[in-house]
């Protein structure tokens, strides 16, 4: 199925860009549609990768015979496969006024190779798994189980595709990034995600399970974030009356289906603790994608006190407080009331998986479709 993506890359003449995103988020499909008449250099093609790795200057030589390379941006897919190619790209931008769209799944490899990222000459864009407005006839349970990678969502035997994705790409990709010979320890770390996904991270406890140091575990999480397959969400902290947690982050994978596979989760009906965790994860991923596509730059944090009061997400510098619930019960308002009393956010919202829309004092309760409409219209933050 072809999806209409929210991302818009509209470049003025001479402007270059990076497009980052995890594998199978639809970057290549998007670029081939958006830049139909451009020269396309695919570094997943082994022969092309080998030829340009051996002598990056061949790129300039080959582009001399392609007149459209001066009129349209040149697309280079999987740029992290040949980091040394960036020096030649830089030369072509400077000497021949060419423009490029450089697509990849990890800037970490490029930074590690010691090459520059074009010195600020390229704009940065990011592609995410499908979002709620991009999926016709969106089904919440289907999204939670299949995930929202375009090539997997809604397909027969999606669980098999997710298994292959995690086993054959995700685990191996991060092992390569980790530059570790202790593959067994990393595999144990990946298995430990089943128990700590979406929870406060205890690096020492995870390290003990994996047989490595807490510092190594921190590095593993940073690699997952650098390769765009996960997010570390840090606590919101401001000097105030209540003592809040201010150090331990939470970690979330970049896709609902990948997380479900790693956590061994398969949902058959709304409700229950597993559904609640998946629903919270879903809303977070929508916020992250909307923030990027709308080119906004606000922190996403959570608030939790040492007495157990908790608000799932705090957006901006405390401007928006957001709680996520499958069903809103009277007792669910207590943590939000405490946050409102202490920090006075501009908006306090509880997002419900039920068809629940009302206002209780200063707290708005919204059904998730209503919230997502406003989020993707840029009206929440």
N, C-alpha and C positions, 0 to 999 in steps of 0.2 A: 504493500500500500504506500502511496506517496502522501507525505504530510506537508502541509504549508507551515514553514518554520517562522518563528517570531523574529529571529536574528536578522538584522539588516546591515550588510556591509556595503556602503555606498561611498566609494573613494573618489575624491577629486583627482584630476590629472596629476600624475607624478607621485601620488601618495602610496606608500606601501603599508602592509599590515601583517600581523601575526594572527592566526586563528588557532587557539589551543582547545583541547578537549580530549576526554578519554576515548579510547577506541570504541567504535560502533555507535558513537553519538550522532553520526550523520554528517560529519564535516565534509568528506569527499563528495558525497551526493549533493550537498548544498553548493559547494564550490563549482561543480560541473554544471549545475543549473544556472547559478548566478553569473558565471563568467564563461558562457558557452563558446565564445570565439577566442578565448585566451589560449596561449601555449600551456600545456599541462605536463609537468615533470613529476612522474610518479616514482618515488624512491622505494616503494614496495616492490617495484619491478627489479628483480635481482640484477639483471644485466645493466639497467640504468644506474642503479646504486653502485655497482662494481666499477663502472666506467667513470663516474663522477668522483668516487672515492679515490681512485688512482690519480686523477688529475682534475681537480675542481675547475681549473681554468677552461676546460672543455665546454662548460655551460655557456660562457660568453661566446665561444666560437660557434656553437650550435645555434645560439639565438640570433647570430648575424644573418642566418639564412631564413629567419622567420620574421617577415615584416610586421606581423601583428603584435610582435613582442614590444614594439615601441609605442603602439597605440593602446594596448590593453595590458593590465597587470599579468605578469607571468605567475602561474600557480606552481608552487613546489610543495608536494605532498609528502608528509613524514620527514620533515627537515631534520629531526633529531637523528635520523639514520646516518647523515653525513654532516656533522657539525662544521667541518672545515669549509663547506660550501658557502657558509655565511660570509666569509671574507670576499669570495668572488661576487656574491650578491651585493655586498657593500660597495665594491669597486664599480659594478655596473650601475648602481644607483647614482654614484658620484660622477662617473666619467661619461655615461651614456644616457643619464636621466631616465632610466627605466624604472618601472615600479613592479613590486612583487606582492603576492599573498603567500605567506609561508605558513604551512599547516603542520601541526604536530601534536603529540600526546604527552610530551615531557620537555619542559625547558631545563630540567635538571641536568640532562645529558649534555646540553649545549653549554651550560654554565660550567659543568665539570670539565669539559674539553678546553676551557679557557678562551673561547672565542666570544666576541662581543655580540650583543643583541641589537646591532645596528645603531647604537648610540642614540636611542630615542627617535630615530627616523621613521619607525613603523608603529602604527596604532595597534592596540591590543584588543582582540575580541575573543570570546569564549563560547563554545557550543556545549549544551547540556543534553541529557536525555529529554525526551518529549515532555512538555508541560501540559497542564490541564486544558488550556485553550487550543492547543495544537492537535488534540485527539478527538475526532468526531465520535459521538456516542460513548463518551468517557464512562468507564466502569471502575469504581473505587477498588473493589476486591480484585478485579482483573489486574489493575495497575500494581496492587500490593504483591500479587503472586507472580505475575509475568515480568514486572518491572516496566520501564518506559524507554528502553533502548529500541530505536526504530526497527531494527532488523529482527527483534525478538518479540516485542509486544504484540499480543493477540494472535501469535502464530501457533499452529498445532505443535504440541510437544515443546512448549517454551521452556519447561523445566530442564529438558535435555540440553537446549542451547545455553541456558544459564550455567549448567554444570560444565559444559565445554569452555565457556567464556572464563569462568573462575579458574578452572584447572589448566587450560592450555594457554591462556593469555595472562590473566590477572596475576596469578601467583608467580609465573615465570618472569613476567615483566618486572615485577618488584624485586624479585631475587636478583635479576640482572642489575637493577638500579642500586641494590644494596652492596654490590661488590663484595659479597660474603661467601666464604667457603663453607660456612655452617648452614647449609641449606636446610638440614633437619630442624634447627632452631627456628628458622624463619617459618617453616611449615607449621611448627607448633604455635608460633605467634599468630599465624593466620587462623588457626583453629581456635585460639583464645578469643578471637573477635566475636565468636558465637556468644560469649558470656559478658563481654564488656561493651558491645555495640550500643551506643546511646546512653551509657551509664558513665558516672564519674570515673575517670581513669586512675587506677592505682598502679603506677609503673613498677613499683617494687614487687607487688603480687604477681603481675603478669610476667616479670622477669624471672621470678622464682619458678613459675610454671614452664617457662621456655628454656631455662638453663643458661640465660645470658644476663648481662648487667642491665640495670635500670636505664643507664645511658643508651645502651643498644636498642632497647625497646622504644625509647623516645625517638631515636633515629628512624626506626621502622615506621612509626606513625608520621614523622615528618616526610618520609619518602612517599607514603600513601597520599599525603596532601600534595606534595610536589608533582606527583604523576597524575594529579587531578582525579583520583579515584576515592578521595575521602576528604572530610573537613573536620578540623578541630574547632570546637565551639567553646569559648572561654567564659568564665563567670563574670557577670556584671557586679561591679563593686564600687561603692561610693561611701565616703565617711557618713555614717548615720547612726541611728540608735541601735538597730538590730545588728547582730554579728552575722555577716554573710560569708559564705565560702568564697575565697578569692584566688585560689591557685589551680585546683584540679580541673582540667577541661573535660569535655565529652567528645567522643569521636563518632562520626556518621559516615557510612559509605555513600557513594555518589548516586546510587540507583537502588530503588526499592526492591527490585527482583534479585539483584546481586546480594543485597543485604539479607533478603529472605532465604536465599540459597545458603549463604555462609552461616546464618543463624539456625538453619534447619526448620524454617517456618513455612507452613502452608495453611492459609486461612480458608475456611469454608463458609463463614457467616460473620457479620459485624458483631462486635462486642468481645469482651475479655481482654486480659492484659496484653496478649500478643497483638491484637488488633489495635489497642491503644498506642502501643509503641510504634507500630507501622504507620498509624495515622499521624502521629507527631512527626515522624521522619518525613512523610509525604509533604506536610505543610512546610517543613524546613526547606526541602529541596525546591519547592515552588518559590519560596522567598529568595533563595540564593539565585535561581535562574532569573527571576523578575528583576532583582537588583542589577544583575549584569546586563540584561537586554535593555533596561531603561537607562543604562550608564549612570547609575547612582553608586555612591560609595559610602555606605553606612555600616557600622558594626552590627553583627548579630551575636548576641550573648544570651546567657540564661541567668536567672537569679535563684539562689537557694540559701536559706539561713541554716545555721547550725541546729536550730530547733525543728527543721524539716519543712518549713514553708518554702514553696517553690513556684516560680513562674517560668514556663517553658522557654520563652524567647523574649528578649528585650532588644528592640531595634533602635538604631541611632544611639544617642547619648542618654537614653532613658526616655525618649519621646513617646515610644509605643511599647506597651506591655501586651504580651500575647500568650494566652493559655490555650491548649489544644485538648479537647475532650470528645470521646465518642458520644457521650450523652451528658448534659449538664444537670447536676443535682445541686440542691441548696448548699451543701457543704463544700462544693467545688469553688464557691465564690470567696472563701476565706483567704487563701493566699493572695488573690488578686486585690482584695480589699486592703490587705496589709501593705502591698506594694504601692497602691494608689495613695494610701495615707502617708507613706514615707517619702515617696519620690515625685508625686504629682505629675504623672505622664500626661501628655496631651490626649492620648487615646489608650483605653484599656479594653481589650477585646478577648472574648472567649470564642474560639472557633469550634463548632459542633459538627459531628458527622450526621446528626439528626437534623430534621427540617425545623430548626429552632431559631427564631429571629425575634429578639426583644431587647429591651434596655432595663437594667436594674441599677438604679442610682446612676453612678458614673461609668458603669460597665456595659459595653455592647456585647450581646450574644448574637452570633451570626452562624448561619449554616455555611458549610464549607464552600458551596458554589457561590454564594453571595460574597463571602470574603475573597475568594479567588478572582471574581470579576473585578472587584475594587482593587485588589493587589496588582493585577496585570494591567489595569487602567492607570496605575500610578497614583492611586488615591489613598493608600494606607500610609506610606512614608513619603 
